[in-house]
Amino acid sequence: PRVVATLWEDEGTLLFTVQLNGVSVTRREDNHMVNASALLKAAGWSTERAEGRLEGEEVRHVVEGACSEYLDGVWVPFSEAMDIANEAGVVEGLYPLFVYNLGALL
């Protein structure tokens, strides 16, 4: 898959986005948080199942009403997103989103 880099002006950070199964899965450059809601949607999880999985996350940031629907959701730290992607079986499908120094590849 190809990576698209865009600026999230409201947050002042660069975003890296990879498409999987028609869903944009996004990671922030500044703190490496990943939109886990989109990740699980791309993996084919139902909204209810994804919400149940993400409810217990200790460190998370919920975005609602953003300028783009692919920014809405529960954002989790990189390491937790990697665990979730492994659990959902989508790490390879989202390559290179989980390359830590992704900006160096662009």
N, C-alpha and C positions, 0 to 999 in steps of 0.2 A: 504493500500500500504506500501511497505517497503521503508525505507530511506537509501540511499547510501551516504557515506561521502568520499570525495576525495580531494586531494590537488590540487589547481590551482597554479602551481609553478610560472608562470609569475606574478601573483598578490600576491603570498605569503599568501594565505588564504585558509581555509577549505571551501568546498562547500557541501551543503546538497541537494540531488536530489531525487525527487519523480516522478515516471512514471504515466501518465494519458493519456489514449487513444493513447498509443504508443509514447508519447512526453515526453521528460525529462524536468521537470520544476525545476529550480535550484535557491538556495538562498545562499548568502555569509554568512559566520559566522562572519566576522570582522565588517561589517557595516549593515548586515541584508537586503541588497538590493536583490530584486528578479527579475529574467528575465521575465518581463511582456510580451514580445513578445512570448516566449514559453508558458506562462500561457494562453494567448488568443488562441494560436494555439491548445493547449490541450483542450480548451473549444469549439473548432470547428469554431472559427471565421475565416473569410477570411483574407488574408494578407492585403487587402485594408481597411477592417473594423478595423482591429487591428491597422494599421498605423494611421488611422484617430483618433482612441481613444487615442493613445499614443502621437500624435503630440503636444498636448497642455500641456503635463506634464511639470511643471516648474522645478522640480528637477528630472533629469534623466541622465543616463550615457549610451552612445551608444558604444557597442563593435562590431567591425567588424574584420574579418580575424583572429579570435582566433584559437587556436590549435584544438578546437573541435566545431562543428556546434552548439551544445547545449549551448555554451557560447555566441555566437553571438546574438545580439538583443538589445532591450532597457531595461535597468535595472532601477527599481524605488525603492524608499524607502519602507520599510516593511508596513507602514500604508497605503500607496497608493496602494501597491500590494494587501493588504487585501480588500480594497474598490473595486478594479478591479475584484478580485476573487469573491466577493459577487455579483457584477454586472453581471458577466459571469456565476454564479451559480456553481462554482467548488471548493468552500472552503472545503466541506466535502470530495470530491474526491481527494483532495491534502493533506488531513490529513496525517501526522502531520507537514507539511511544515509551517503552520501558528501558531504553538505553539512557542511562543516567545523564550523561553529558550530550544530550540530543542536539543542542545548539551547534556543537562541533561538527556534526554530520551535514549540516545545511550549508 
